[in-house]
Amino acid sequence: MTVLAAVGVPAAFAPPAHATQTFIDIAYAPAQPAGSKGHLLDLYLPATGITPRPLLIWHTGSAWSSDNGKAGADAIAAIFNPLGFAVAGVSVRSSSQAIFPAQVHDIKSAIRWLRANASTYQLDPNRFAIMGDSSGGWLTEMATLSGGVPALEGTLGTTGVSSAVQTGVAFFSPTNFLQMNSQNLPTGGLDHDSPASPESLLVGCPIQTCPATVAQANPMTYVDSNDPPLMFLHGQADFLVPHGQSVLLYNRIKAQCGDATFISVPGADHMVPQIMDPAHFGSQTVSTTTDCTETVGTGTINPTWANFATFVRGGLKMGTSCEVTYATEVWPGAFNGTATIRNTGTTPIYGWALTWTWAGNQLVTNSWNSTVTQTGTQVTARDDGTNTYIGPGSSQGLGFTANVTGTNAIPAQFKLNNIPCTRVP
């Protein structure tokens, strides 16, 4: 295990099985107040996959009452590290430590720090995703939808670097505080208008008395057609944050011709395990809107980690499915090889790396339409900068010359940006 030295980075400790390196309590900004945890993050780097790595940022919700939102990121890393994602658990200040917009300033500061230090940790600065539940879902939506809003940027920590994310996944987030009481379940719910409600404590005033301030804290306020793709999920039996909050957000994104996927789960309350309970599979309503075109269906897609990962990959323009056609022209001691990559998914690919493993002693000596590196039997062919884009249904080709003696079998598997491709004869 290697320990990376950087300002504010503690020594790495023994990583879990899914990570090669884990860094805890990285200070992305000075503590405010002193001794608090709200400006710390944990970083989990995967043991597999290509570099630079896509990054998934996680924040666990607490009704804005905790400054330890990075807790729980290890469980997310256990899912996404094996898929080649780095995972960062990020904490922000609680509402008792600082009122809005401090929490948004914090998450944007953390994103800037991660992007500024991307080369140190081999992160891809163009492929940042964010995910969270409840107030962490709110933070996800604020980070995803409010790019380019100066009032929410702040000057905390690292500056002069983009705080943009390229996609987000949010669970049961509040989106329009003033409408929450009217959307409570018939059986009841929280009094969100109370001076002691989580929303009032966040903004520093009883929400019905300060509508202008509340509007600034509503994710809906920042929706426009240029926002990154956002997936959000909500249980129809949510007692704490009314299901109607996500309905409002979806309708706003649809009206703005934005890009959203809304999964509405009957019978689910305010818990991720209930949202993802297989007992609900097939009954959820899935609404998607892209470029003013809407599709509404029942039963697909199911709320699973695999499907969330597919959505994130699509949002990061990594590709979601692919085919590879491989051919060789052989002569004694050497051969030319060609691979044609076809994007069989529905989202574009921007920037690609095709990887495979030789079964024999093949050694690449030259390449065209790609930049090829080989370490042992592991080969990575990256776009050459002029052919980075592969649209849905489109293809890009690459070629190389290699030396070989003995076996020259076709590689058993090709992966494009970490996903296995179907090999076409």
N, C-alpha and C positions, 0 to 999 in steps of 0.2 A: 504494500500500500504506500502510495506516495503522498507526502504532505506538501501542499502548495502554500507558499508564503505570499501573503498580500496584506495590505493595510486592513486592519479590522477582522482578519480571518484567523480563527483559532486553529490549533492543530486538529487534524482529522482524527476521528476515533474509529474503532473497529467497525467496518460497515456490515449491514445486514446482507443476506445472500444475494439480493437482487441488485446491490450497488457495489461498485469498486471503491468508491470514496464517499464518505459522508462528512459534511462540515456542519457543526451546530453553533448556534448563537453568533452568527456573523452580524456585526453591527452595520446596517446599511445607512444609518444616520446616528448622531449622538442621542443618548437616552433623554427623553423628556416625559416626566420628571426623572431626575437621577435615580438609578436603580430599577427603573421600570423595564418591561420586556417589549414594549410596543414598537421598537425599532430594530428588532432582531429577525433573522431568517435562518432557516436550515436548508441545506442544499444536498440533494442525493443524486449522484452521478451514476449512470447505468454501467453494467459490466459488458453490455453488448451494444451493437449498432454502430452506425457511422458517426463520424465527427465532421463538422460541428453538429452538436445535438440540438434537436428541438427542445424547448423548455415548457413545462406545465407548472404554473404557479397555483398553489392551493391556499385557501384561508377557511378555517372552521368558524362557523357563526356562533354567536353568543348573545344575541340581542344587543350588541355593542358594549357588553358589560365586562369583557375580558381583554387583556392585552397579550394573550398567548394564542392567537389564532393560528400560529404555525403548528400547534399540537394536532396530531392526526395526519400530518403530511407523510409520515412513514408508511401508513396504510395505503395512501395513494401511490407512493413510490413503489410499493410492492406490486402494484398493478401495472404502472406505466414504465418503470425502469426496464423490465424485460422486453418492452416494445421499442426500446431505444430512446426513450424520453428522459431528460433530466427533470427532476421535480424540485421545486423550491416551496417550502412552507414559509409563509410570510405573516408576521404579526403586525398589527397596527394598534394605535392607542385606543383605550376604552373611552366611552363617553364621560366617565367620571374624571378622566385625566385631561381630556380636551374635547371640545364640542366640534361638530361639523363646521368647516370642511376638513378638519385635521385628518380624519381617517382616509379621505381620498388623497390628500397631500401625501400621506404616508405610503399608500400602495403605489402611487406614481413615483415616489422617491425610491422605493424598493425596485421597481421596474427599471428605473434609470440606472441604479447601481448594478443590477444584473446585466444590463446591456453594456454598460461601460466596462464591466469585467468579463465580458463574454469570452474574450480570447484566453483569459487565464483558466477558465473552466471548460473551454471548448464547447461553448454554447453558440447556437445559430442566432445572431441578433435579429434576423428577419423572421424568426419562427417562434414567437412567444404566444402562449395560450394561457388563459386563466380560468379557474374553476372554484366554486365555493357553495356553501349551503346557508340558507337563512340570511343573517346579516353578511355572511360571506358571499352569498349569492348577490346581495345588494352591492357589495364591493366589486364583485365580478362585473355586474351590469354597469356600474359607474365607470369602471376602468375601460370597459369595452365600448361604451357609447359616448364618452365625454372626451375623446381625443381632440386635442387642439383647443380646449377651453382654458384660457389663461388663468381664470380665477380658481380653477381646480388643480392647477399644476403645482403651485407652491414653490418655495425656494429651499426646501429641506434637503440636506445631504448633497448628493451628486446632482449637478445641473448641466445644462448644455447638451443633454442626450435625450433622445425621444423616449417618452413614457407610453408609447402606443403598444397595444397588443393586437394580434392578428385574428383572434377568435376567442369566444368565451362559452362556458357551460355553467348555468346557474340553477340551483335548486331552491324552489319556493321563496322567492325574494319579494319584499315589499317594493312597490314601484310608484305608488301615488298615495302618500300618507293620509291625506285629508279624506280619501274615499274608503279607508279601511273599516271604520265602524259600520258604515252602511252596507258593507259586503260581508259582515260576520255571518256565520252559520245561524240558521233559525234556532239552534239549540244554545247559541251564545258564542262568546269569544272574548278576547281581551278588550279593555276600554282603551283604545289607542289615542283617544282625545284627552285622556287624563294627564295632568301635569307630571305624573310619575311613570307614564308609559315609556317604553324603550325609545319610541320615536321622538317624544317630547324631550327626553333626556339627551338624545343625540343632538338635536338642533338648539337646545338651550332655552326652550320656551314651550308652553302648551301649544300644540301644533295648530289648533284652530285660531289662535291669537296672532300668529305670525306667518300668514300664508306665503308671503314673498320669500322668506327664508326657507320654508318647507319646499317650495317649488324648486329651489336650487338643490335640494337633497333628493329629489325624485328622479330616478333613472329615466323616466318617460320624457323629462324636459329636454334631454339631449339627443333624442332620436332624430336621425336624418338618413337620407338615402346612401350616404357614403360610409355608414358604420360597418365594421367587420361582421361576419356571420355570427349569430348568437343562437344557442340552443338553451331553452329553459324548460323546467319541469315543475309541475305543481300537482299536489293531491287535492281532489275535490272535497275531501273531508278535513281539510287543514283547519285546525282550531286556532292556531296562533297567527298565521298570516293568511288572510282570505284568498281562496283560489282566484277570485275575481281580479286580484292584483296582476296576475300574469295574463288574464284575458285583456285587461286594459293595455298592457304593454304590447301584446301581440297586435291588437287592433291599431295601435299607434304606428308600429313598425310597418304593418301592411299599408296603412294610409300614406306613409312616406316612401313606399316602394323599396323598403329595406329588405334585409336577408335574415329570416328567423325561422326556427323550428320550435314549436310549442307542443310539448307532450303533457296531456292532461290525464291524470290517473284516477279513476273512480275508486272511492273507498280508502284512499291513502291519506294519512295525516302528515304532520310536520316532521317526518323522519325519512332519511335517505333509504334505509332498508324497506320501508313501506312503499316508497316510490318504485323500488326495484324488485318488489316481491313478485316472483313468478306466478303467484296466484292471480295477479292482475293482467298478465300477458294476454294479449289478444283483445282486451277490452278498452285499452287506452285510446284516446282521440289524439291523432297527430296532425297538426296543422303546420303547413310550410308556406312561406311567402318569399318570393324572389323576383325582383324587377317587376313588381305589380302583378305577378302571376301566383295564384293561390291554389294549393292542393290540400284537401281535407280527407282523411281516411281513418279507419278504425283498425287497430290491431298491429300495425307496423308503423314505425319501428318499435321494437321492444326496448324498454329502458335497461340496458345492460352496459357494463363497462366496455365490452367489445364495440358496441355501437357508439358509445361516447367517444372512444378512441378513433373510430372511423370518421365521425363528425369533425373531431379536432384535426385529424390529418387532412381532411378536405379543406378546412378553414385555413390551414397553414400551407396549402398548395403543395402537399407532399405526394398526393395521389392516394387512391383508396383501393384500386385493383389494377392489374396489369398483365400483359402477355409478353413473352420474349420468344422470338424466332432466332435460332442459333444455327450457323452453318460454318463449315471449314473447307479450306482448300489445302491439301497436304502434299508435301514433298519430303524427301529424306532429311530428317533432322529438324524440320521446321514446318510451320503452317501459317496460313492467314485465317483469322477468325472474324466473323461478323455477327453482331447482335442487333436485332431490330426490336425496339421497345414500343409497345402499343399501350396507350392509356385507355383501359376499358372501364374506368370509372366515370362519374358524372361531373367531377370537379377538375379544374385544370391543374397541371403540374408546372411549377416554376422553380427550376433548380433541381437537378437529379443526380443520383449516384447509384450505379448498378454494381452489385457485389456478387461474387461467386467464389467457390473453392475448387481448386484443381484436385483431381484424384491421383495425378502422376507428378512428373517433374517439369511440367510446362513452365516456361519463363518468358513473360512478355518483354519484347525488345523494342517495339515501336507501336504507335497507335495513330489513328486519325478520327476526327469528329468527336474526340473525347480526350481527357487527360487520365492516363492509366497509371496506377501505382500498384506494386505487388510486394507483400511481406510474407515470406514463406510460400504457402499455397493459397493465401488469401489475396484476392484481386478486387480493386475498386476502380471503376471507370466513371469519371465525372463529366458532366457537360463541359464543353470547351469555352463557354461564355457567349457563344453565338447561337447556341441551340438549346437554351435553357428551358424553353416553353414547349410543353406537350399538351395540347388541348384534348378534351374528351373525344375519344374515337380516333385521335391522331397518333402519329408515330415519329420516332427519331431513331436513326441508325448510327452505329459506331463500328469501328474495325480495328484490328491489331495484327501484328506479326509476333510469333512466339517460337522459341526453340523447344524441342521435345525429343526425348529418346524413350522408347518403350510405349507404355499405355498413353493414349490420347483420348480418353473417354469424355463425352459431353458432361459438363458440370451437372451435378445432381439437382441443384437449385439455384435460381437467380432471384435476388432480392432488389427491389427498387425502393430507395429511401426507407429501407428496413422492412418492407412488406414482401412476402413471397409472391412471385409471378408464376402464372401458368406458362409452361413451355409448350410452344406450338411446334410440331415436327416440321 
